[in-house]
Amino acid sequence: MQVHNKLGFGFLEKVYENASMVLLQRERIESKQQEPITVYFEKEIVGKYCTDILVENKIILELKSVEKITNAHIAQSLNYLKATGLKLVIILNFGKERLEYERIVI
């Protein structure tokens, strides 16, 4: 990914999120940063989260800058899918020398 190639690894997650938005907007790809996710239980709001980036109202990009993608990151992504009804999260980890990614599909 261009962002990782140009910035390298080790910055805070927010830097990669902002840079990714620059590229998506430049390519005129519909995308929203920090889009709210609301979790309901019996019609009551019981939690709120924010996606890092929502692309074309279909794909969540979950950005990390960590040593490795963990089961906790995957579980978080699955919860985002359950809460939104979407089908795909792509976890991008900018915390390593090589970009690491994981596709989570339900």
Backbone hydrogen bonds, N-H to C=O, Kabsch-Sander energy under -0.5 kcal/mol:
donor,donor_aa,acceptor,acceptor_aa,energy
5,N,1,M,-2.3
6,K,2,Q,-2.5
7,L,3,V,-2.8
8,G,4,H,-2.3
10,G,94,F,-1.0
15,V,12,L,-1.1
16,Y,12,L,-1.1
17,E,13,E,-2.3
18,N,14,K,-2.7
19,A,15,V,-2.3
20,S,16,Y,-2.5
21,M,17,E,-2.0
22,V,18,N,-1.8
23,L,19,A,-1.9
24,L,20,S,-2.6
25,Q,21,M,-2.7
26,R,22,V,-2.2
27,E,23,L,-2.0
28,R,25,Q,-1.3
29,I,24,L,-2.8
30,E,28,R,-0.6
32,K,54,L,-2.2
34,Q,52,D,-2.0
37,I,49,Y,-3.0
39,V,47,G,-3.1
41,F,44,E,-2.7
44,E,41,F,-1.7
46,V,39,V,-3.1
47,G,39,V,-1.2
49,Y,37,I,-2.7
51,T,35,E,-2.8
53,I,61,L,-1.6
54,L,32,K,-2.7
55,V,53,I,-0.5
55,V,59,I,-3.4
56,E,30,E,-3.0
56,E,54,L,-0.5
58,K,55,V,-2.6
59,I,55,V,-2.3
60,I,88,L,-2.2
61,L,53,I,-3.2
61,L,59,I,-0.5
62,E,60,I,-0.6
62,E,90,I,-2.4
63,L,61,L,-0.7
64,K,92,L,-3.0
74,I,70,T,-1.8
75,A,71,N,-2.8
76,Q,72,A,-2.3
77,S,73,H,-2.0
78,L,74,I,-2.4
79,N,75,A,-2.2
80,Y,76,Q,-1.9
81,L,77,S,-2.1
82,K,78,L,-2.5
83,A,79,N,-2.5
84,T,80,Y,-1.8
85,G,81,L,-2.6
87,K,58,K,-0.6
88,L,58,K,-0.7
89,V,104,I,-2.4
90,I,60,I,-2.8
91,I,89,V,-0.6
91,I,102,E,-3.0
92,L,62,E,-2.4
92,L,90,I,-0.6
93,N,91,I,-0.5
93,N,100,E,-3.6
94,F,64,K,-3.5
94,F,92,L,-0.7
100,E,93,N,-1.9
102,E,91,I,-1.9
104,I,89,V,-3.2
104,I,102,E,-0.5
105,V,103,R,-0.6
106,I,87,K,-1.8
